[in-house]
Amino acid sequence: MKILAVCGMGLGSSLMLRMQVEGALKELGIAGVSVEVADIATAGAAGADVIVTSPQFAPMLSNGPAKVVAIRNYMDKEEVKEKVRTALGME
């Protein structure tokens, strides 16, 4: 499984989001998931199963096969963990 953290340039906030997602996966006891970063322009072609991004970019990515998850507060570990859990079908 591949999760893609996406921001405008693929450098700043996507790296922060990747670290939060990796932490959430660890807390949830999930292994074997790749978490990568991308910019908005290349994200659709990255072959991800789940895309995590801001509410601003989510509508631009929702027409592809990946499940798109909008994270409002990248620093809120509980929000990230809950949305990752839901995206992976662990409700």
DOSE-246670 format. One record per residue: residue in one letter; y, x, z of N, C-alpha, C in turn. Coordinates in steps of 0.05 Angstrom, whole numbers, padded with zeros to 5 digits. Layout:
DOSE-246670
REC nuza    npy    npx    npz   capy   capx   capz    cpy    cpx    cpz
REC    A      Y      X      Z      Y      X      Z      Y      X      Z
...
***
This chain:
DOSE-246670
REC nuza    npy    npx    npz   capy   capx   capz    cpy    cpx    cpz
REC    M -00023  00017  00000  00000  00000  00000  00025  00018  00000
REC    K  00045  00008 -00014  00070  00024 -00016  00094  00006 -00008
REC    I  00110  00016  00010  00135  00003  00018  00158  00021  00008
REC    L  00177  00008 -00004  00200  00022 -00015  00226  00014  00000
REC    A  00240  00034  00011  00266  00029  00024  00287  00034  00003
REC    V  00305  00015 -00002  00324  00016 -00024  00352  00013 -00014
REC    C  00370  00030 -00025  00399  00027 -00021  00412  00033 -00048
REC    G  00438  00033 -00049  00453  00036 -00073  00447  00062 -00088
REC    M  00448  00084 -00073  00444  00111 -00085  00417  00123 -00079
REC    G  00402  00112 -00060  00376  00123 -00053  00377  00147 -00035
REC    L  00400  00151 -00022  00404  00175 -00005  00409  00170  00024
REC    G  00428  00153  00030  00437  00149  00058  00421  00129  00074
REC    S  00429  00104  00070  00417  00083  00086  00388  00078  00080
REC    S  00379  00084  00056  00350  00081  00051  00333  00101  00067
REC    L  00344  00125  00072  00329  00144  00088  00328  00135  00117
REC    M  00349  00123  00127  00349  00113  00154  00330  00089  00156
REC    L  00330  00072  00136  00312  00050  00136  00283  00059  00134
REC    R  00277  00079  00118  00250  00090  00116  00240  00099  00144
REC    M  00257  00113  00158  00249  00122  00185  00243  00099  00204
REC    Q  00259  00078  00202  00255  00054  00219  00229  00040  00211
REC    V  00224  00038  00185  00199  00025  00176  00175  00042  00185
REC    E  00176  00068  00182  00154  00085  00191  00149  00082  00221
REC    G  00171  00080  00237  00168  00075  00266  00155  00048  00271
REC    A  00163  00028  00256  00152  00001  00260  00122  00001  00254
REC    L  00114  00014  00232  00086  00016  00224  00070  00030  00246
REC    K  00081  00051  00258  00067  00065  00279  00064  00047  00303
REC    E  00085  00033  00311  00083  00015  00334  00063 -00007  00330
REC    L  00061 -00016  00305  00042 -00038  00298  00014 -00027  00294
REC    G  00010 -00001  00295 -00016  00010  00292 -00026  00010  00263
REC    I -00008  00010  00244 -00016  00009  00216 -00015  00036  00203
REC    A -00037  00045  00192 -00038  00071  00178 -00044  00067  00149
REC    G -00040  00088  00133 -00047  00087  00105 -00026  00073  00088
REC    V -00002  00070  00098  00019  00058  00082  00040  00079  00075
REC    S  00046  00081  00050  00066  00100  00041  00093  00087  00042
REC    V  00113  00102  00053  00140  00092  00054  00158  00112  00039
REC    E  00170  00102  00017  00187  00119  00000  00215  00107 -00002
REC    V  00233  00123 -00013  00261  00114 -00017  00267  00113 -00047
REC    A  00286  00096 -00054  00295  00094 -00082  00323  00082 -00083
REC    D  00336  00086 -00105  00362  00073 -00110  00357  00046 -00123
REC    I  00378  00030 -00123  00375  00003 -00134  00367  00002 -00163
REC    A  00376  00022 -00178  00371  00022 -00207  00342  00028 -00214
REC    T  00328  00043 -00198  00301  00051 -00204  00280  00036 -00187
REC    A  00289  00021 -00168  00270  00008 -00149  00250 -00011 -00163
REC    G  00259 -00025 -00183  00241 -00045 -00196  00217 -00032 -00210
REC    A  00220 -00007 -00218  00199  00006 -00233  00182  00024 -00215
REC    A  00186  00023 -00189  00173  00042 -00171  00145  00033 -00163
REC    G  00137  00010 -00170  00109  00001 -00164  00104 -00005 -00135
REC    A  00123 -00015 -00120  00120 -00020 -00092  00107 -00047 -00087
REC    D  00094 -00049 -00064  00083 -00075 -00056  00104 -00091 -00040
REC    V  00120 -00076 -00024  00141 -00088 -00008  00166 -00071 -00012
REC    I  00189 -00084 -00015  00215 -00071 -00016  00231 -00080  00008
REC    V  00241 -00061  00023  00259 -00067  00045  00287 -00057  00037
REC    T  00307 -00074  00042  00334 -00067  00033  00354 -00084  00048
REC    S  00379 -00082  00041  00400 -00098  00054  00401 -00125  00041
REC    P  00413 -00145  00055  00417 -00171  00043  00434 -00170  00017
REC    Q  00451 -00150  00015  00467 -00147 -00009  00450 -00141 -00034
REC    F  00430 -00125 -00031  00413 -00117 -00054  00388 -00134 -00058
REC    A  00380 -00149 -00038  00355 -00165 -00040  00355 -00184 -00064
REC    P  00376 -00199 -00070  00375 -00216 -00094  00370 -00201 -00120
REC    M  00380 -00177 -00122  00377 -00161 -00147  00348 -00151 -00151
REC    L  00332 -00152 -00130  00305 -00141 -00131  00284 -00163 -00130
REC    S  00292 -00188 -00126  00273 -00209 -00121  00258 -00220 -00145
REC    N  00264 -00210 -00169  00251 -00221 -00193  00226 -00205 -00201
REC    G  00219 -00185 -00185  00195 -00169 -00192  00171 -00177 -00175
REC    P  00149 -00163 -00178  00124 -00170 -00164  00124 -00163 -00134
REC    A  00142 -00145 -00126  00142 -00136 -00097  00154 -00158 -00080
REC    K  00144 -00159 -00055  00156 -00176 -00035  00182 -00162 -00025
REC    V  00204 -00177 -00025  00230 -00165 -00018  00238 -00174  00010
REC    V  00244 -00155  00028  00251 -00161  00055  00280 -00151  00060
REC    A  00297 -00169  00068  00325 -00161  00074  00328 -00155  00104
REC    I  00338 -00131  00110  00343 -00123  00137  00373 -00123  00142
REC    R  00382 -00139  00161  00410 -00140  00167  00420 -00116  00183
REC    N  00406 -00108  00203  00415 -00086  00221  00393 -00065  00221
REC    Y  00398 -00043  00206  00379 -00022  00203  00372 -00008  00230
REC    M  00390 -00011  00249  00386  00003  00275  00371 -00015  00295
REC    D  00366 -00040  00288  00352 -00059  00305  00321 -00056  00300
REC    K  00309 -00040  00317  00280 -00035  00314  00263 -00060  00315
REC    E  00271 -00079  00331  00255 -00104  00333  00257 -00120  00308
REC    E  00281 -00122  00296  00284 -00136  00270  00266 -00123  00249
REC    V  00268 -00097  00247  00252 -00083  00227  00222 -00087  00231
REC    K  00214 -00084  00256  00185 -00088  00263  00176 -00116  00256
REC    E  00191 -00136  00264  00183 -00164  00259  00182 -00170  00229
REC    K  00201 -00160  00214  00202 -00166  00185  00180 -00151  00171
REC    V  00173 -00127  00180  00151 -00112  00168  00125 -00126  00174
REC    R  00122 -00135  00199  00098 -00150  00207  00094 -00175  00190
REC    T  00115 -00189  00185  00114 -00213  00169  00107 -00207  00140
REC    A  00120 -00186  00129  00116 -00179  00101  00087 -00170  00096
REC    L  00075 -00158  00116  00047 -00149  00114  00027 -00171  00122
REC    G  00037 -00195  00127  00019 -00218  00134  00006 -00216  00161
REC    M  00020 -00204  00180  00009 -00201  00207  00021 -00221  00227
REC    E  00029 -00244  00219  00042 -00263  00237  00023 -00274  00257
***
